[in-house]
Amino acid sequence: MISQRIRILLTKPTLDCHDRGIRYLARRFRDAGFEVIFTNFLVASEIVAVAAQEGVDVIGVSSSSGGHMPVFEELVQGLAARGMSDTLVIGGGIIPPADAAALRAMGVSAVFGPGDSAEAAIELVRRQLAARPRHG
């Protein structure tokens, strides 16, 4: 078990206002003992800046209105540029299977969609972080 409280940034990028699912996840992650930071309407560079400022272990990006591929590409590149490639990145929302596979290929650890459980996301984060060194 990880002894430190896990810090997770949950965000809706750009002008994607379909936030019911991610707000539900924020509550579930908080109930599971995570420290949750929530943002809305940021571009990828702003997400990276918040992640760096807050010293998060995980970034969860939810996209339900398309346009997610460039957001994730810029996010992964921005994390690498800041030396934060060890930050776990997960995705969720309405993401087509082919895009989900491409996201995993670029380093996104998992992509969750409608019907996936919050417990699955929580367990994945705990398992992934237990297997890697913590920065922060």
Backbone as CSV, one residue per row, in Angstrom:
resi,resn,N_x,N_y,N_z,CA_x,CA_y,CA_z,C_x,C_y,C_z
1,MET,0.844,-1.196,0.000,0.000,0.000,0.000,0.875,1.239,0.000
2,ILE,0.491,2.230,-0.745,1.226,3.477,-0.812,0.962,4.257,0.466
3,SER,2.029,4.727,1.110,1.863,5.406,2.388,1.436,6.858,2.225
4,GLN,1.862,7.529,1.165,1.471,8.911,0.928,0.093,8.964,0.287
5,ARG,-0.606,10.057,0.530,-1.890,10.264,-0.127,-1.643,10.572,-1.607
6,ILE,-2.330,9.889,-2.475,-2.161,10.068,-3.917,-2.880,11.341,-4.350
7,ARG,-2.155,12.170,-5.102,-2.722,13.422,-5.634,-3.074,13.210,-7.100
8,ILE,-4.339,13.462,-7.430,-4.814,13.269,-8.801,-5.457,14.550,-9.315
9,LEU,-5.072,14.935,-10.516,-5.686,16.057,-11.209,-6.690,15.481,-12.191
10,LEU,-7.952,15.826,-12.005,-9.008,15.422,-12.939,-9.439,16.659,-13.697
11,THR,-9.529,16.536,-15.023,-9.781,17.725,-15.828,-10.620,17.433,-17.061
12,LYS,-11.354,18.442,-17.456,-12.068,18.470,-18.723,-11.331,19.487,-19.580
13,PRO,-10.787,19.076,-20.720,-10.015,20.016,-21.529,-10.884,20.938,-22.360
14,THR,-10.315,22.028,-22.724,-10.902,23.035,-23.609,-12.334,23.368,-23.204
15,LEU,-13.264,23.376,-24.134,-14.634,23.787,-23.807,-15.599,22.612,-23.711
16,ASP,-15.106,21.456,-23.327,-15.935,20.263,-23.146,-16.680,20.390,-21.818
17,CYS,-17.969,20.689,-21.882,-18.724,20.939,-20.647,-19.512,19.719,-20.167
18,HIS,-19.297,18.554,-20.754,-19.985,17.337,-20.322,-19.227,16.770,-19.128
19,ASP,-19.497,17.297,-17.934,-18.648,16.980,-16.784,-19.293,16.102,-15.715
20,ARG,-20.440,15.558,-15.972,-21.103,14.733,-14.958,-20.246,13.540,-14.550
21,GLY,-19.673,12.831,-15.537,-18.875,11.649,-15.251,-17.616,11.965,-14.459
22,ILE,-16.899,13.001,-14.851,-15.651,13.306,-14.152,-15.910,13.861,-12.757
23,ARG,-17.000,14.561,-12.590,-17.348,15.032,-11.237,-17.710,13.839,-10.342
24,TYR,-18.376,12.851,-10.900,-18.656,11.621,-10.160,-17.342,10.940,-9.772
25,LEU,-16.402,10.844,-10.731,-15.098,10.230,-10.433,-14.347,11.007,-9.361
26,ALA,-14.434,12.328,-9.405,-13.764,13.135,-8.378,-14.266,12.745,-6.990
27,ARG,-15.558,12.573,-6.873,-16.137,12.175,-5.577,-15.661,10.784,-5.175
28,ARG,-15.657,9.861,-6.116,-15.244,8.489,-5.818,-13.763,8.412,-5.439
29,PHE,-12.908,9.146,-6.160,-11.484,9.174,-5.815,-11.286,9.801,-4.427
30,ARG,-12.006,10.886,-4.125,-11.916,11.491,-2.787,-12.345,10.497,-1.717
31,ASP,-13.464,9.815,-1.948,-13.960,8.826,-0.987,-12.966,7.682,-0.784
32,ALA,-12.146,7.417,-1.806,-11.144,6.350,-1.719,-9.835,6.835,-1.080
33,GLY,-9.797,8.097,-0.633,-8.632,8.608,0.067,-7.644,9.402,-0.768
34,PHE,-7.969,9.658,-2.025,-7.099,10.440,-2.891,-7.295,11.931,-2.606
35,GLU,-6.269,12.712,-2.866,-6.414,14.157,-2.866,-6.721,14.558,-4.307
36,VAL,-7.879,15.165,-4.529,-8.358,15.459,-5.881,-8.291,16.950,-6.160
37,ILE,-7.685,17.289,-7.286,-7.699,18.644,-7.814,-8.525,18.559,-9.091
38,PHE,-9.509,19.447,-9.245,-10.385,19.416,-10.415,-10.273,20.734,-11.162
39,THR,-10.112,20.647,-12.493,-10.101,21.848,-13.330,-11.017,21.634,-14.521
40,ASN,-11.386,22.730,-15.111,-12.273,22.711,-16.266,-11.793,23.729,-17.284
41,PHE,-11.956,23.426,-18.552,-11.737,24.365,-19.644,-10.288,24.820,-19.802
42,LEU,-9.333,23.942,-19.574,-7.926,24.275,-19.768,-7.403,23.646,-21.050
43,VAL,-6.422,24.276,-21.661,-5.712,23.656,-22.776,-4.588,22.809,-22.175
44,ALA,-3.981,21.975,-23.008,-2.997,21.004,-22.518,-1.850,21.661,-21.757
45,SER,-1.322,22.766,-22.251,-0.200,23.416,-21.565,-0.611,23.895,-20.172
46,GLU,-1.849,24.319,-20.019,-2.344,24.741,-18.703,-2.520,23.541,-17.775
47,ILE,-2.938,22.416,-18.328,-3.064,21.194,-17.523,-1.695,20.789,-16.997
48,VAL,-0.687,20.839,-17.851,0.682,20.508,-17.432,1.134,21.469,-16.337
49,ALA,0.869,22.753,-16.508,1.279,23.752,-15.513,0.615,23.492,-14.157
50,VAL,-0.680,23.184,-14.172,-1.380,22.876,-12.915,-0.805,21.603,-12.288
51,ALA,-0.553,20.598,-13.108,0.014,19.345,-12.601,1.362,19.586,-11.932
52,ALA,2.196,20.420,-12.553,3.504,20.731,-11.979,3.355,21.527,-10.688
53,GLN,2.495,22.520,-10.700,2.287,23.362,-9.521,1.745,22.552,-8.343
54,GLU,0.842,21.635,-8.617,0.200,20.856,-7.563,0.985,19.597,-7.183
55,GLY,1.998,19.242,-7.973,2.795,18.049,-7.670,1.966,16.774,-7.695
56,VAL,1.144,16.626,-8.731,0.251,15.470,-8.795,0.986,14.213,-9.233
57,ASP,0.435,13.084,-8.844,0.937,11.781,-9.250,0.236,11.287,-10.505
58,VAL,-0.995,11.761,-10.709,-1.869,11.254,-11.772,-2.610,12.417,-12.416
59,ILE,-2.792,12.315,-13.733,-3.669,13.240,-14.445,-4.727,12.397,-15.138
60,GLY,-5.984,12.703,-14.878,-7.099,12.048,-15.549,-7.813,13.070,-16.426
61,VAL,-7.861,12.800,-17.720,-8.482,13.713,-18.675,-9.739,13.055,-19.232
62,SER,-10.856,13.763,-19.139,-12.121,13.266,-19.662,-12.520,14.072,-20.884
63,SER,-12.836,13.371,-21.963,-13.249,14.038,-23.194,-14.538,13.402,-23.704
64,SER,-15.533,14.234,-23.885,-16.822,13.726,-24.361,-17.321,14.462,-25.594
65,SER,-16.502,15.337,-26.144,-16.980,16.092,-27.301,-15.974,16.135,-28.444
66,GLY,-15.085,15.150,-28.502,-14.108,15.090,-29.584,-12.919,15.993,-29.332
67,GLY,-11.978,15.969,-30.241,-10.802,16.812,-30.124,-9.793,16.344,-29.104
68,HIS,-9.941,15.113,-28.634,-9.087,14.614,-27.558,-7.673,14.246,-28.014
69,MET,-7.496,13.836,-29.253,-6.168,13.396,-29.689,-5.119,14.500,-29.571
70,PRO,-5.347,15.700,-30.098,-4.327,16.735,-29.929,-4.121,17.137,-28.472
71,VAL,-5.184,17.096,-27.669,-5.041,17.433,-26.248,-4.088,16.454,-25.577
72,PHE,-4.307,15.164,-25.797,-3.439,14.162,-25.177,-2.017,14.232,-25.731
73,GLU,-1.881,14.447,-27.042,-0.545,14.561,-27.636,0.228,15.705,-27.000
74,GLU,-0.412,16.876,-26.894,0.241,18.040,-26.293,0.501,17.817,-24.805
75,LEU,-0.408,17.137,-24.132,-0.233,16.848,-22.707,0.983,15.956,-22.483
76,VAL,1.075,14.861,-23.214,2.198,13.931,-23.061,3.515,14.628,-23.411
77,GLN,3.515,15.413,-24.487,4.722,16.152,-24.872,5.093,17.196,-23.821
78,GLY,4.105,17.883,-23.291,4.347,18.894,-22.257,4.906,18.297,-20.983
79,LEU,4.394,17.142,-20.596,4.918,16.460,-19.410,6.370,16.062,-19.633
80,ALA,6.673,15.544,-20.811,8.049,15.143,-21.126,8.980,16.352,-21.097
81,ALA,8.529,17.467,-21.647,9.350,18.676,-21.695,9.669,19.207,-20.299
82,ARG,8.778,18.956,-19.347,8.986,19.406,-17.970,9.648,18.342,-17.094
83,GLY,10.042,17.225,-17.703,10.648,16.155,-16.922,9.647,15.425,-16.042
84,MET,8.398,15.399,-16.468,7.326,14.793,-15.672,6.736,13.564,-16.360
85,SER,7.540,12.873,-17.144,7.039,11.700,-17.865,6.598,10.579,-16.940
86,ASP,7.020,10.640,-15.673,6.607,9.611,-14.728,5.208,9.851,-14.176
87,THR,4.573,10.958,-14.546,3.201,11.229,-14.112,2.269,10.280,-14.854
88,LEU,1.469,9.556,-14.110,0.513,8.621,-14.700,-0.600,9.416,-15.375
89,VAL,-0.911,9.076,-16.617,-1.984,9.740,-17.357,-3.031,8.699,-17.713
90,ILE,-4.289,9.014,-17.378,-5.406,8.155,-17.761,-6.425,9.017,-18.503
91,GLY,-7.218,8.377,-19.334,-8.227,9.088,-20.097,-9.584,8.458,-19.895
92,GLY,-10.590,9.202,-20.284,-11.938,8.680,-20.176,-12.915,9.545,-20.940
93,GLY,-14.134,9.075,-20.999,-15.187,9.796,-21.696,-15.646,9.025,-22.909
94,ILE,-16.002,9.758,-23.942,-16.468,9.157,-25.188,-15.292,9.177,-26.164
95,ILE,-14.508,8.125,-26.139,-13.313,8.020,-26.971,-13.425,6.736,-27.782
96,PRO,-13.417,6.830,-29.104,-13.543,5.640,-29.941,-12.411,4.633,-29.673
97,PRO,-12.683,3.339,-29.830,-11.671,2.312,-29.562,-10.349,2.520,-30.307
98,ALA,-10.395,2.931,-31.562,-9.150,3.158,-32.313,-8.340,4.299,-31.693
99,ASP,-9.028,5.335,-31.251,-8.333,6.443,-30.581,-7.788,5.998,-29.231
100,ALA,-8.542,5.178,-28.517,-8.069,4.673,-27.222,-6.779,3.886,-27.402
101,ALA,-6.712,3.063,-28.452,-5.487,2.303,-28.729,-4.331,3.242,-29.052
102,ALA,-4.584,4.278,-29.830,-3.539,5.254,-30.158,-3.073,5.998,-28.915
103,LEU,-3.998,6.319,-28.016,-3.627,6.991,-26.769,-2.739,6.096,-25.909
104,ARG,-3.093,4.825,-25.813,-2.257,3.891,-25.036,-0.870,3.780,-25.667
105,ALA,-0.794,3.793,-26.995,0.496,3.713,-27.686,1.365,4.937,-27.397
106,MET,0.746,6.091,-27.143,1.531,7.295,-26.854,1.866,7.441,-25.372
107,GLY,1.398,6.483,-24.544,1.779,6.509,-23.137,0.663,6.714,-22.138
108,VAL,-0.565,6.867,-22.612,-1.702,6.971,-21.697,-1.936,5.572,-21.128
109,SER,-1.953,5.457,-19.798,-1.996,4.136,-19.159,-3.287,3.373,-19.394
110,ALA,-4.403,4.085,-19.433,-5.693,3.426,-19.620,-6.694,4.442,-20.116
111,VAL,-7.712,3.952,-20.793,-8.809,4.784,-21.256,-10.101,4.117,-20.799
112,PHE,-10.885,4.854,-20.029,-12.144,4.342,-19.497,-13.298,5.004,-20.235
113,GLY,-14.376,4.274,-20.379,-15.536,4.807,-21.082,-16.815,4.511,-20.338
114,PRO,-17.933,4.835,-20.963,-19.225,4.553,-20.347,-19.327,3.075,-19.975
115,GLY,-19.791,2.821,-18.787,-19.938,1.450,-18.317,-18.756,0.940,-17.514
116,ASP,-17.601,1.582,-17.631,-16.460,1.193,-16.798,-16.695,1.724,-15.389
117,SER,-16.235,0.989,-14.405,-16.500,1.385,-13.023,-15.425,2.323,-12.480
118,ALA,-15.842,3.161,-11.559,-14.893,4.027,-10.855,-13.887,3.172,-10.100
119,GLU,-14.351,2.048,-9.560,-13.459,1.157,-8.817,-12.321,0.648,-9.699
120,ALA,-12.614,0.375,-10.973,-11.577,-0.085,-11.889,-10.507,0.991,-12.076
121,ALA,-10.925,2.243,-12.195,-9.967,3.342,-12.344,-9.145,3.526,-11.070
122,ILE,-9.793,3.473,-9.935,-9.100,3.630,-8.649,-8.078,2.517,-8.465
123,GLU,-8.466,1.292,-8.739,-7.554,0.151,-8.584,-6.388,0.246,-9.566
124,LEU,-6.664,0.640,-10.796,-5.589,0.789,-11.774,-4.564,1.813,-11.290
125,VAL,-5.031,2.955,-10.828,-4.110,3.992,-10.347,-3.289,3.473,-9.175
126,ARG,-3.934,2.858,-8.214,-3.185,2.320,-7.061,-2.145,1.299,-7.502
127,ARG,-2.529,0.396,-8.366,-1.616,-0.654,-8.837,-0.449,-0.054,-9.622
128,GLN,-0.750,0.869,-10.535,0.303,1.485,-11.344,1.274,2.288,-10.489
129,LEU,0.758,3.047,-9.530,1.645,3.863,-8.692,2.463,3.019,-7.720
130,ALA,1.919,1.907,-7.286,2.666,1.024,-6.396,3.899,0.446,-7.108
131,ALA,3.824,0.372,-8.423,4.903,-0.241,-9.212,5.952,0.772,-9.679
132,ARG,5.767,2.066,-9.396,6.734,3.058,-9.859,7.140,3.996,-8.739
133,PRO,8.323,4.566,-8.866,8.782,5.516,-7.848,7.927,6.768,-7.858
134,ARG,7.714,7.349,-6.694,6.916,8.561,-6.569,7.815,9.780,-6.679
135,HIS,7.368,10.797,-7.421,8.061,12.090,-7.456,7.341,13.015,-6.503
136,GLY,7.800,13.907,-5.898,6.974,14.772,-5.084,7.305,14.770,-3.664
